[in-house]
Amino acid sequence: MSAAAAVAHALEEIAGRGHVQADPSALAAVAVDGVVPRWLVRPGTVEQVAQVLVLASAEGLAVTPRGSGSSLALGNPPRRLDLVLDLGRLIAVLEYVPDDMVASVQCGITLDAVAARLGQHGQRLTLDPAPGGGRSVGGVLATAAAGPLRFRYGTGRDLLLGVRFVQADGVVTWGGARVVKSVTGYDVPKLMVGSLGTLGVLAEATLRLYPIPPAWGARLWTFETVAGAAALVAAILDSTLQPERVVLLGAGALNAVRDAVPDAPAELPLDGAAVAVSVASTTEAVRAQMALLERLGGELGGLGADVAGGFWGRLGSALASPVALKVAGEPARLGHWLRQLEHVARDGDVRLSAVGEAGSGVLRAALRASGGDGLPSGTWLAGAVAGLRAALAPEGGSLVVERAPRAVKETLDVWGPVAPEVLDVMRRLKHEFDPAGILNPGRFAGGL
């Protein structure tokens, strides 16, 4: 028996014959930046995940964990890839006591499935990243994905109380809540969030929940200029209002989701922008806050419009394009960075669709060339990214290329510069958690 056949047989012994794939078409479907694995395995238990990693460690196989697959474009192309570890069978709600407002789930479960279970008890997990509820809990945590709800409820780091993960050598470890013995000296849940599966494979998560509010209100204001929209954002942040979402949309983004705002202007000017706000609380509080929002928007010259129920879920479609950027700067300068992105896009004859999360200073932008296959020139993009990073540096900002074809990635650093002292700490952590370097090798910042 060949070495490859022996590995395939061993994987089948672990996960079951129907849960290992070596078919070229199946493997091509889970390729990462064009790198096709040799095997795809779908373990059904945490113990099977551990056994797969014991095998991978012994054989020196490079492993990429996979949830729903919606964010595999994030990161550098892998240095090598032998095995895709698909967690799509780990979908159980393990422990849920509604009175405690805490749930423990397996990390392959989707946000939609979690919402369906929690909704029966009037509770929810307040994570709403693009592109939507089909994302897995583990994938959302591993990529530090967040959406507009972070304005009120925070990110995955704030909601993750504990995590059970499998180290590269197959050791199953707990960190955070429900811990008997943790990894000494580390706040493991916070380390795992955003680590892109390079420190361990997320298997189970214990999450903080919130009650579903009894009432909602949502409204959108359009402005002739970005400055007008930014002024409303500033007024909201400076007020006593407590909205759950405040989103700044460029003209391209609003035009992409126009069918969810039937009363919005037919077409915003190129320099226009919009602000979408949602409020959730008791009926009386929502009524009072919406009245104040209406006054603020009107005083600043905004044109108000009702927001249809599907609006928030449609924001992800505004960011669907071959190239996507994440800009993070000072929250008070969100409008400034939207204008900068618009100027850069116009200079390159590139269409821009941008969605900003007020309060966090995060601005996500989708870029598409005006003609051809819609792919911006790699040379132009590299120059644009370098210029924006230089402009962001004085305020400690950053720019990550969250999605781009491999040919484009090879022209730039998708993560951006990392301070040497920070990179040194990251390298030490990587060596401690994954000394053989088999988990997502090369995909994280600094080539880790």
Secondary structure, DSSP 4 states (H G I P E B T S, - for coil): --HHHHHHHHHHHHH-GGGEE--HHHHHTT-BTTB--SEEE--SSHHHHHHHHHHHHHHT--EEEESSSTTTTSSSPPS---EEEE-TT---EEEEEGGGTEEEEETTSBHHHHHHHHHTTTEE-----TT-TTSBHHHHHHTT---TTHHHH--HHHHEEEEEEE-TTS-EEEEETT-SS--TT--HHHHHTTSTTSS-EEEEEEEE-EEPPSEEEEEEEEESSHHHHHHHHHHHHTSS---SEEEEEEHHHHHHTGGG-TTS-SS--TT-EEEEEEEEE-HHHHHHHHHHHHHHHHHTT-EEEE--TTHHHHGGGGG-SSEEEEEE--GGGHHHHHHHHHHHHHHTTEEEEEEEETTTTEEEEEEEESSTTSPPPHHHHHHHHHHHHHHHGGGT-EEEEEE--HHHHTTS-SS----HHHHHHHHHHHHHH-TT--BSTT-SGGG-
